Amino acid sequence: MKKKFNKSIIHYLYLSGFILSLAFIVSCGDDEGSPASLIPAITSISPESGEPGDLVTITGTNLGDAISLTFGTTVAVISTNTATEIQTTVPEGATTGRITVTTNGGAAISESDFTVIIIGAVTVSEVSRRSATIGETITITGTDMATVSSVSIGGVEATVSSTTDTTVEVVVGEDTPIGRQTFTITNNGGTTSTSEEQLEFFVIRLIDTRFIERFEDTDLADETEQFVDFVGSIDPEEQMIGGKSNDPVVIDGSTDLPPAIDGVFWHMEGYSSTDISGSFAAILQLASQEEGTFADFFGEAVAEDIYFNILVNFGELPEGYAESTEEGDFVFGLRMRFDGDDYELRSNLNSLTEAGFTPNNDGWYDLSIPASQFDDDAAIGTFDFRNMLRHAVVVRRNYGSGLGDEFPLDGMGTDDSAEFWSLSFDNVSISIGGPHSFLR
């Protein structure tokens, strides 16, 4: 009897071990095959602004079991939490920025900023201009500015030079980093911080004054060597007028001279003959410099950080040409010259419109275009920007009479088959860190 009992015990133990092992295997298999935690998403925030302590409802998907919730970088307390909704309050010390909900499945970030309102603190509506160099004065516009005591840009203290109820003027501090920056402003009511989404502002480095074309200055070039003259080649069969807008020859001889936008500018006009020279009509550029002249200016900047800036007026265009989506229907070219080839941007008017550029009432465009878009002649990366020799403005038009050598210079204005063109420009420069704007 005892022997039989022992056998039963042994069989029982074996069976129990087998069942436990099987359960373990099944359990492991379930773990390995279980779906990963779902990625959360935020679909709406209500309200989209508020003061510290205000109730906020965050709606979305897969929000259950949220691990953390932040307003910008400030941690908030979760009051209630379901898979589709979280309720919280704006935490003390929060600043304007995105709301982030983190779960085991990942992080959900709101599409837009939540605006933190601090009663008595400043509110910011705009900054003028949208870019500035170190040492320049800018104006910040908003409310409750009269008692502003400090302003920092990109975390660096700026010098407050004057205040009114609606504005504060500050000088960009010496160590302010280059690139897109935010503001932190303190007054008697508290501290307000802007975000990159809320306010577009860039701290930039601008090419040496000698290489910026403001045409009021070039008269001094030969006498003082302070400025580099604007030089270039002109196709005599295509160009009738070329010079500064205050030149009597230009004033008396021009057909399409626009009003000045910033003092003296450069103007060219003539009649295009594309059979002679393709879409090239004339070129004017800063005089070539020795390789390495711009090495310190460019430094380690990459194409995305480098902007070609220009005020330009394309003048009268043939019917339908301005709206054309044909890639080759150019209105101008911008060029950075190296020993051997160019980085060039050739653009039609339609592409500039699609990029958000619009003219003022007199037809002037304020353009700042990143060098990453310059690749027509030589692909970006072929040359080191530090080895640039000069930058240029090119007249490029894909229309003309095609009269060839029979196109008489003196008779251009009377030939009905010729196509008239004009181009005016001013304030030609290169900046690093962001666009250099004159009208915005």
C-alpha positions in Angstrom: 0.0 0.0 0.0 2.8 2.4 0.9 4.6 1.6 -2.4 1.5 2.3 -4.5 1.0 5.6 -2.6 4.5 6.7 -3.3 4.1 6.0 -7.0 0.9 8.1 -7.1 2.8 10.9 -5.4 5.6 10.7 -8.0 3.1 10.6 -10.9 1.3 13.7 -9.4 4.5 15.6 -9.0 5.5 14.8 -12.6 2.1 15.9 -13.9 2.1 19.1 -11.9 5.6 20.0 -13.2 4.4 19.3 -16.7 1.4 21.5 -16.3 3.5 24.3 -14.7 6.1 24.1 -17.5 3.3 24.2 -20.1 1.8 27.2 -18.5 5.2 28.9 -18.4 5.7 28.2 -22.1 2.2 29.5 -23.0 2.8 32.6 -20.8 6.1 33.3 -22.5 4.5 32.8 -25.9 1.7 35.3 -25.0 4.2 37.9 -23.9 6.2 37.5 -27.1 3.2 37.7 -29.3 1.3 40.5 -27.4 0.8 43.7 -29.4 3.0 46.7 -28.6 1.4 49.6 -26.7 -0.4 51.9 -29.2 1.1 55.2 -30.1 -0.9 58.2 -28.6 -2.1 61.2 -30.6 -3.6 64.6 -29.6 -6.5 65.8 -31.8 -7.6 68.9 -29.9 -7.0 71.1 -26.9 -9.7 73.1 -25.2 -9.2 75.9 -24.5 -6.1 76.8 -26.5 -4.9 79.4 -24.0 -5.3 80.0 -20.3 -3.7 81.1 -17.0 -1.9 78.9 -14.5 -4.6 76.9 -12.7 -7.1 76.9 -15.5 -8.7 73.6 -16.5 -7.6 72.2 -19.9 -9.1 69.2 -21.7 -6.9 67.2 -24.1 -8.7 65.0 -26.6 -7.1 62.3 -28.7 -6.5 58.5 -29.0 -4.5 56.0 -27.0 -4.1 58.4 -24.1 -4.9 55.9 -21.4 -2.3 55.3 -18.6 -0.4 58.5 -19.5 2.9 58.5 -17.8 3.6 62.3 -18.0 2.1 65.5 -19.3 4.0 68.8 -20.0 3.2 72.3 -21.1 6.3 73.2 -23.0 9.0 71.9 -20.5 6.8 72.3 -17.4 5.3 69.2 -15.9 1.5 69.3 -15.2 -0.7 67.2 -13.0 -3.1 64.8 -14.6 -6.6 65.1 -13.0 -8.5 62.4 -15.0 -7.3 60.1 -17.7 -9.1 57.9 -20.2 -8.1 56.5 -23.6 -9.6 59.5 -25.4 -9.4 62.4 -22.9 -7.1 63.9 -20.3 -8.1 66.7 -17.9 -5.4 68.8 -16.3 -4.7 72.4 -15.1 -2.1 74.8 -16.5 0.9 74.4 -14.2 2.6 77.3 -12.4 5.7 78.5 -14.3 4.4 77.2 -17.6 5.3 79.1 -20.8 3.7 79.2 -24.2 4.6 76.0 -26.2 3.4 72.6 -27.3 1.6 70.1 -25.0 3.2 66.7 -24.8 1.5 63.5 -23.4 3.7 60.5 -22.9 2.5 56.9 -22.6 4.2 53.5 -22.9 3.5 53.7 -26.6 5.3 56.9 -27.2 4.8 60.7 -27.0 1.9 62.7 -28.5 2.7 66.4 -29.2 0.0 69.0 -30.0 0.1 70.5 -33.5 0.0 74.1 -32.2 1.2 76.0 -29.1 -0.9 76.4 -26.0 -0.7 80.1 -25.1 0.0 80.7 -21.4 -1.6 83.9 -20.2 -0.1 85.7 -17.3 -2.2 88.5 -16.1 -0.1 91.7 -16.0 2.7 90.2 -18.1 3.4 91.3 -21.6 1.7 89.8 -24.7 3.7 89.9 -27.9 2.1 90.4 -31.3 5.0 91.1 -33.6 8.7 92.0 -34.0 10.2 94.4 -36.5 12.1 93.3 -38.5 12.0 89.6 -38.8 15.8 89.4 -38.7 18.6 91.4 -37.2 22.4 91.3 -36.7 24.1 91.5 -33.4 24.1 95.1 -32.1 21.1 96.1 -34.2 18.0 97.6 -32.6 14.6 95.8 -33.0 11.1 96.7 -31.9 8.8 94.3 -30.1 5.1 95.2 -30.2 2.4 94.0 -27.8 0.7 95.0 -24.6 1.9 96.0 -21.1 5.4 96.9 -22.4 5.8 100.1 -20.3 7.4 98.3 -17.3 9.5 95.9 -19.2 12.8 95.4 -17.2 14.5 92.7 -19.2 14.5 91.0 -22.6 16.5 88.0 -23.6 16.8 86.7 -27.2 17.8 83.0 -27.5 18.7 83.0 -23.8 21.1 85.9 -24.1 20.2 89.2 -22.4 19.5 92.1 -24.8 19.8 95.8 -23.9 16.4 97.6 -23.4 16.7 101.0 -24.9 13.2 102.4 -24.7 9.6 101.3 -23.8 6.1 102.5 -24.4 2.7 101.0 -23.5 2.8 98.9 -26.7 6.5 98.6 -27.7 9.9 97.9 -26.4 13.1 98.6 -28.3 16.1 96.3 -27.6 19.6 95.9 -28.9 20.6 92.3 -29.8 23.2 91.1 -27.4 26.8 90.4 -28.4 26.7 86.6 -27.7 23.3 85.9 -29.1 23.4 82.7 -31.1 22.8 82.9 -34.9 19.6 81.4 -36.3 15.9 81.4 -35.4 15.3 82.6 -31.8 12.7 83.1 -29.1 12.1 86.0 -26.6 11.7 86.0 -22.9 10.3 89.3 -21.6 9.9 90.4 -18.0 7.8 93.3 -16.7 6.2 94.1 -13.3 3.4 91.6 -14.0 5.6 88.6 -14.7 7.6 86.8 -17.4 6.4 85.9 -20.9 8.2 83.6 -23.3 7.5 83.3 -27.0 7.9 80.2 -29.2 9.3 79.7 -32.7 5.8 78.9 -33.9 4.3 82.0 -32.4 6.9 84.6 -33.6 9.3 84.3 -36.6 12.6 86.0 -35.7 16.2 85.3 -36.9 19.6 86.6 -35.6 21.8 86.7 -38.7 25.3 87.4 -39.8 25.5 89.7 -42.8 28.2 89.8 -45.4 30.7 92.6 -45.1 29.3 96.1 -46.1 31.7 96.3 -49.0 30.0 93.4 -50.7 26.4 94.6 -50.2 25.0 96.5 -53.2 23.3 99.7 -52.0 23.8 101.8 -55.0 24.1 105.1 -53.1 27.5 103.9 -52.0 29.2 102.8 -55.1 30.3 106.3 -56.2 32.9 106.2 -53.4 34.4 102.9 -54.5 37.2 104.2 -56.7 38.2 107.0 -54.3 38.1 105.2 -50.9 38.3 101.5 -51.9 35.6 101.1 -49.2 33.1 99.6 -51.6 33.4 97.1 -54.4 32.0 98.3 -57.7 29.1 96.6 -59.5 30.5 95.4 -62.8 29.6 93.0 -65.5 29.0 92.2 -69.1 26.2 93.6 -71.3 24.9 92.1 -74.6 24.8 95.2 -76.9 22.2 93.5 -79.1 19.8 93.1 -76.1 20.4 95.9 -73.7 19.6 99.6 -74.3 19.7 101.0 -70.7 21.9 99.9 -67.8 22.8 102.0 -64.8 21.9 103.6 -61.4 18.3 105.0 -61.2 19.6 108.5 -60.5 21.7 108.6 -63.7 20.3 111.2 -66.1 20.7 108.7 -69.0 18.7 106.1 -67.2 16.0 108.6 -66.1 15.6 110.1 -69.6 16.0 106.9 -71.6 14.1 104.3 -69.6 10.7 103.0 -70.6 9.9 101.0 -67.5 11.7 102.7 -64.6 9.8 101.9 -61.3 9.6 104.1 -58.3 12.5 103.7 -55.8 11.9 101.5 -52.8 15.1 102.2 -50.9 16.9 105.2 -52.4 19.0 104.6 -55.5 18.7 101.2 -57.3 20.1 99.6 -60.4 18.0 99.4 -63.6 18.3 97.5 -66.9 16.1 97.3 -69.9 16.1 96.3 -73.5 14.7 93.9 -76.1 15.3 90.2 -75.8 16.6 88.1 -78.7 16.6 84.5 -77.5 18.0 83.1 -80.7 21.2 84.9 -80.0 21.8 84.0 -76.4 19.1 81.7 -75.1 17.5 83.2 -72.1 20.5 85.3 -71.2 20.1 89.0 -71.7 22.7 90.7 -69.5 24.7 90.2 -66.3 25.9 92.5 -63.6 27.9 91.3 -60.6 30.2 92.4 -57.8 33.8 92.4 -58.9 35.6 89.1 -58.4 37.6 88.7 -55.2 40.5 86.4 -54.3 39.6 82.9 -53.2 39.3 82.8 -49.5 38.0 86.4 -49.2 34.8 85.1 -47.7 36.2 82.2 -45.7 35.7 83.9 -42.3 32.2 85.0 -43.2 30.9 81.6 -44.3 32.8 79.6 -41.7 31.1 76.3 -41.2 27.7 77.4 -42.5 25.8 74.9 -44.6 23.6 75.7 -47.6 20.4 75.7 -45.5 21.7 78.5 -43.3 22.9 80.7 -46.2 20.5 83.2 -47.8 20.8 85.3 -51.0 18.8 88.5 -50.4 17.6 91.0 -53.0 15.0 93.7 -53.6 13.9 93.1 -57.2 11.4 94.4 -59.7 10.8 92.3 -62.9 9.0 95.0 -64.8 6.6 94.5 -67.6 6.2 90.8 -68.8 4.5 89.5 -71.9 0.9 88.3 -71.5 0.7 84.9 -69.7 4.4 84.8 -68.9 4.0 85.8 -65.3 1.5 83.0 -64.7 3.5 80.4 -66.6 4.3 77.2 -64.8 6.9 76.2 -67.5 10.2 75.7 -65.6 12.2 77.5 -68.3 10.2 80.7 -68.3 12.6 82.5 -66.1 12.4 86.1 -64.8 16.0 86.3 -63.4 18.9 84.3 -62.0 20.9 84.6 -58.8 24.4 83.3 -58.9 27.3 82.5 -56.6 30.5 82.2 -58.6 33.5 79.9 -57.9 36.7 79.1 -59.8 35.2 76.8 -62.5 31.4 77.1 -62.2 28.4 78.6 -60.4 25.7 77.8 -57.9 22.7 79.4 -59.6 19.0 79.8 -59.0 16.9 80.4 -62.0 13.3 81.1 -61.1 10.0 81.8 -62.9 7.5 84.1 -61.3 5.0 81.3 -60.6 7.5 79.5 -58.4 8.2 82.6 -56.4 4.4 83.1 -55.8 4.1 79.5 -54.7 7.0 80.1 -52.2 4.9 82.9 -50.6 6.7 85.9 -52.2 4.4 88.7 -53.3 5.2 92.2 -54.7 4.3 95.5 -53.2 2.1 98.0 -55.1 5.0 99.1 -57.2 6.0 95.6 -58.2 9.0 95.2 -55.9 9.7 91.7 -54.4 11.7 91.3 -51.1 13.4 88.0 -51.6 15.5 85.9 -49.3 16.3 82.5 -50.8 18.4 79.8 -49.1 21.4 78.6 -51.0 20.1 75.0 -50.8 17.9 75.9 -53.8 20.9 77.0 -55.9 22.0 74.0 -58.0 21.3 74.6 -61.7 24.9 75.0 -62.9 26.8 73.1 -60.2 25.2 70.8 -57.6 25.4 72.1 -54.1 28.5 70.5 -52.5 30.6 70.8 -55.6 32.3 73.9 -54.2 33.1 75.1 -50.7 31.2 78.4 -49.9 34.4 79.7 -48.3 35.9 79.8 -51.8 33.3 82.0 -53.4 34.7 84.7 -55.7 31.6 86.8 -56.2 27.8 86.9 -56.3 25.7 88.1 -59.2 22.3 89.0 -60.6 21.4 87.7 -64.1 18.7 88.8 -66.5 17.1 85.6 -67.8 14.0 85.7 -70.0 12.7 82.9 -72.2 11.2 85.2 -74.9 12.5 87.4 -77.7 12.4 88.3 -81.4 15.0 85.9 -82.7 16.3 88.5 -85.2 19.9 87.5 -84.7 22.6 89.7 -86.2 20.0 91.6 -88.1 18.6 93.0 -84.9 19.8 96.7 -85.0 20.6 98.4 -81.7 19.2 101.7 -82.8 16.0 100.2 -84.2 15.0 98.0 -81.2 12.4 100.3 -79.9 10.5 100.5 -83.2 10.6 96.8 -84.2 7.1 95.3 -83.4 8.5 91.7 -83.3 11.0 92.5 -80.4 10.0 91.6 -76.9 10.7 94.3 -74.3 12.2 93.4 -70.9 13.4 95.3 -67.8 14.9 94.4 -64.4 15.6 96.6 -61.4 17.2 95.6 -58.1 18.7 96.9 -54.9 20.2 95.8 -51.6 21.9 92.6 -52.9 23.5 90.7 -50.0 24.2 87.3 -48.4 23.2 86.4 -44.9 23.8 83.5 -42.6 21.4 82.2 -40.0 18.2 83.4 -41.7 16.7 85.8 -44.2 17.6 89.5 -44.4 14.4 91.3 -45.1 13.8 95.0 -46.0 10.0 95.0 -46.3 9.1 92.3 -43.7 
